Amino acid sequence: MAERLLEEGVQVHMLAFYNPRRDGKGVERTSRISDVNAPTARWQFEIALHQGKIESIFLEAMEKHGLLVERPYFPTALEVSQDEAELKDPTSYPVKVTVQRVAEPSVKTNGDSQASHNGVQSNVFESNTVIQADRPEETEIIRAKFVIGGDGAHSWVRKQLGFKMEGETTQHVWGVVDLVPETDFPDVRHRTLIHSDAGSCMIIPREGDEVRLYIQLIEGLDNGVEGRLDRSKVGPEKVMAIAKEAVKPWKMDFPNPISWWTVYVIGQMVANRFSAHERVFIAGHTHSPKAGQGMNASMNDTHNLSWKIAHVLRGWTNIDILKTYEFERKKFAHDLINFDKKLASMFSEKAISEDNLDGVAPEEFQDLLKSMGGLTSGIAIEYAPSLITDNTSQSFAPGLMIGQRVQPQIVMRVADCRAFEMQDLIVSDTKWKLLFFVGDPKQEKQAAIVKRLGEYMDRPDSFISKFSPKNDRQAVFTMLIVSSTPKDEADYTDIHSGLLTHWSKAFTDDISVDRKSGGRAYETYGVGKTTGAFAAVRPDGYVAYISSLEGVVDGTVDKYLSRFMIEQP
Amino acid sequence: MAERLLEEGVQVHMLAFYNPRRDGKGVERTSRISDVNAPTARWQFEIALHQGKIESIFLEAMEKHGLLVERPYFPTALEVSQDEAELKDPTSYPVKVTVQRVAEPSVKTNGDSQASHNGVQSNVFESNTVIQADRPEETEIIRAKFVIGGDGAHSWVRKQLGFKMEGETTQHVWGVVDLVPETDFPDVRHRTLIHSDAGSCMIIPREGDEVRLYIQLIEGLDNGVEGRLDRSKVGPEKVMAIAKEAVKPWKMDFPNPISWWTVYVIGQMVANRFSAHERVFIAGHTHSPKAGQGMNASMNDTHNLSWKIAHVLRGWTNIDILKTYEFERKKFAHDLINFDKKLASMFSEKAISEDNLDGVAPEEFQDLLKSMGGLTSGIAIEYAPSLITDNTSQSFAPGLMIGQRVQPQIVMRVADCRAFEMQDLIVSDTKWKLLFFVGDPKQEKQAAIVKRLGEYMDRPDSFISKFSPKNDRQAVFTMLIVSSTPKDEADYTDIHSGLLTHWSKAFTDDISVDRKSGGRAYETYGVGKTTGAFAAVRPDGYVAYISSLEGVVDGTVDKYLSRFMIEQP
């Protein structure tokens, strides 16, 4: 899915800061720094793309797998069983949702609308209820195993469940306009933060020649704000007028039509609960959009949740793992809101000057953004120990941080010396990735270990045998071997067939044939080339467990997996 | 078009050599080296992909531009006018081709067939003859401005023109089989050359788990070969039997069906002429397929030719440039055949041994392949001076070798600090790329030069104004600016609007934001940061002309372009 994003999106690499000139004649550039400050991120830039386009990337990817989103449906009632036994039974359908088909042809996708229709996305895995899309205005009842409410800041699902929003609506009123300006301002294709005497302004480059202008509308408050803003009072003209002032002494005119605009009051809130009995879930929260985290955080919410639901539905995993969703994602939501509060208030304040010694110093602002690169890029997210995350044996691979995503690293595929990014091998296909760092199997000692691992896997009581369906030993786990043999000598045939399910699963830690990358995986992950290590990576790419290679065969790993995995008949 | 190739093709990174063991018990690996030895190549590997797939990539790319290949048509007559005036007039239609629609539904694409149907591809740019595809078995007459015969080793077009094939049919008979073997041979996913006592064998990995086996069928000659081989006498069983022997002591069995096979006698021939009056052209030659050059060379032939025809048809360029097609491509064809002769004979000989001191030494073979990396990858192709290629001022940019392609280099786009590969900027869109290495326009001296260049371009007598259609100043030339200002300070607004047609055309030579690439363009191209340089790159990516920046404004470049360009009304 990344390809279209990279192709169609705007890449934002740099962040420019403008502050008032000492002579009072407008602003000047005080610095230009890297926009993303997350050294371990695979892509060191942001991508901006119309939300409608992003949605279409998802919809098209789903279509390829035969999944369709049915629209427009409107939920009218939601009921969750209170029966403890029913709730605990993963095969039951304890949620009843009443939906009504809306007469209008389809819900228009407004790229960045803050408001959302009260849609409800039903998890229909194995559901026996089929919605008749061709009969309009019809009311239907869906009995579902699980329901996910991804219905935005004013979530209908959340209200039905009686969850409270914790946090506050701020006094910050913002206006946003997308258009192609006529300007000699040199930083319109960078993310730019302007603290001017005329007001604060953020510029974000958009697709083509378009630019997004974010302006703080100080006077907006005079209209009396209550939850939502009266948009008839503050319009795009105000935004453009302030932008024009803020970029002086450069020139910015607006001869072209506005392609989109909005005005809103920033809220910074998180729901007090994320699920009802782990049967109905909500995803997302609300905060200022300046860090670009609204949709990103929501997608990470559902990415965290969906593989867990899939495993429960397939009977592979105990239903208790669903509790880890709220546990893991609520902490992140709070971290994000805290950052957002700092950012929004610093952004709203005036810049420091002789008349305003309490104002924001350019360095302060820059440092905040730098320190938060890990959070906004998602790289630094760390899930705490839980049923599925066990950090007791971190020392075997200190660079594979338990609870965090596997860091990018280039490894060579042994059979054809093709370079692969580890993150591309750890694809989101709902399978656990078992990484075996086996050292150099050309050495006698390592060869013996590899043989022992292979023979163990072939045993009917190995965890692979126990936790995989008998007719598909590759359904739940993908085994990836990372050796340390130089590529000129390495042979994939050195890996025992019990461990190597296909030639394409054997890799080695060496530099690439073009000498441009690779050769640093053991070092980066902190794995000893003679001791080796084993890592279990969750289907969403987060490291869940580390052990020694010995732990694979002596029952240690089996014990860990048995905490939540179900033996297959 | 590269994306699908990279996605669907097999990447071949390494080349393994196997030779007889001293103890006589089969073969052993003597070395494994990088498969592509062309240090300046952008991709340091080969891609193997079914020819039918490659054809579909072309057909789909053409379809996007509204171009369709009509099949199956069979040419029955070809006539070229002898009228000198008509031949010189680019608006005339001096070629008459009679084609017959064949009744069969469509010509089956056989992935790698050596034989070819006698197809003829007609250049129908602006042709007023429309072929009626829905009337079968119909004979039609096409009057064309140009005709290209891309009809293979037994080209009907070539025979009609009475061109002779120069070269020879060798005594080398080869068998080829595609299939999925069952084997413990460790190098089936690398290109592998085996010199065994049982015979010579080349393994080429194919898509999925498939492998191509090339075997020299020594006994094939007993059947008496004349031009084409009697395929009923030597079949795939023979190929598989020799392969099985050649890989010993490893095991290779063939439980799976054969997906394709052929047997052929290698010919190494080039036509004595490539065109008749520069109105009918032929593309391609014939030689052994071991260097993978058959289709590659033909594609380069037509890549060389097509932009020239396009420019003549559009009235931008004198028809004389078409003479450079044969001039440039015939030399390459001969170089390739010479290489192929060496390769084929060395491959056919037995390996050196105590009994056979005249045999091929492994090092000899390896050295030949290494030295020829530039030729087989296409990187080292150098077109000699001609009407369009002028090497008089190479010294301003010794690293932009006149007659060769622009070497890969990463540069930063000034406006958004996004990294771009120069070769991606020099896209095959039929436009000349004018590269302006202007140094650092933040410096007074360079700023003055940039202003002067911009003001020159705005003049009605500049070469841009003269040689571009009045209603589209960007039709013929794309101007790309490469400055040397550090990216943190660079502003695209520093480039005069006469030179900079859009913000996206200004680049700078600095390291990328992620620090992984860039910053070596001036150094690699040999351009001085204070002197600067100008380069004219042909639409097919080959450097045609270099001058000083002064040469742009003082009429030197104008004089060069006037040799073949036509002033637009």
Chai-1 contact restraints between the chains, C-beta under 6 A:
chainA,res_idxA,chainB,res_idxB,connection_type,confidence,min_distance_angstrom,max_distance_angstrom,comment,restraint_id
A,Q11,B,R418,contact,1.0,0.0,6.0,A-B,restraint_1
A,H13,B,C417,contact,1.0,0.0,6.0,A-B,restraint_2
A,H13,B,R418,contact,1.0,0.0,6.0,A-B,restraint_3
A,H13,B,V513,contact,1.0,0.0,6.0,A-B,restraint_4
A,M14,B,C417,contact,1.0,0.0,6.0,A-B,restraint_5
A,R32,B,D488,contact,1.0,0.0,6.0,A-B,restraint_6
A,S34,B,V513,contact,1.0,0.0,6.0,A-B,restraint_7
A,Q44,B,V513,contact,1.0,0.0,6.0,A-B,restraint_8
A,Q44,B,D514,contact,1.0,0.0,6.0,A-B,restraint_9
A,D184,B,T493,contact,1.0,0.0,6.0,A-B,restraint_10
A,P186,B,D491,contact,1.0,0.0,6.0,A-B,restraint_11
A,P186,B,T493,contact,1.0,0.0,6.0,A-B,restraint_12
A,R189,B,A415,contact,1.0,0.0,6.0,A-B,restraint_13
A,R189,B,D416,contact,1.0,0.0,6.0,A-B,restraint_14
A,A415,B,R189,contact,1.0,0.0,6.0,A-B,restraint_15
A,D416,B,R189,contact,1.0,0.0,6.0,A-B,restraint_16
A,C417,B,H13,contact,1.0,0.0,6.0,A-B,restraint_17
A,C417,B,M14,contact,1.0,0.0,6.0,A-B,restraint_18
A,R418,B,Q11,contact,1.0,0.0,6.0,A-B,restraint_19
A,R418,B,H13,contact,1.0,0.0,6.0,A-B,restraint_20
A,D488,B,R32,contact,1.0,0.0,6.0,A-B,restraint_21
A,D491,B,P186,contact,1.0,0.0,6.0,A-B,restraint_22
A,T493,B,D184,contact,1.0,0.0,6.0,A-B,restraint_23
A,T493,B,P186,contact,1.0,0.0,6.0,A-B,restraint_24
A,V513,B,H13,contact,1.0,0.0,6.0,A-B,restraint_25
A,V513,B,S34,contact,1.0,0.0,6.0,A-B,restraint_26
A,V513,B,Q44,contact,1.0,0.0,6.0,A-B,restraint_27
A,D514,B,Q44,contact,1.0,0.0,6.0,A-B,restraint_28
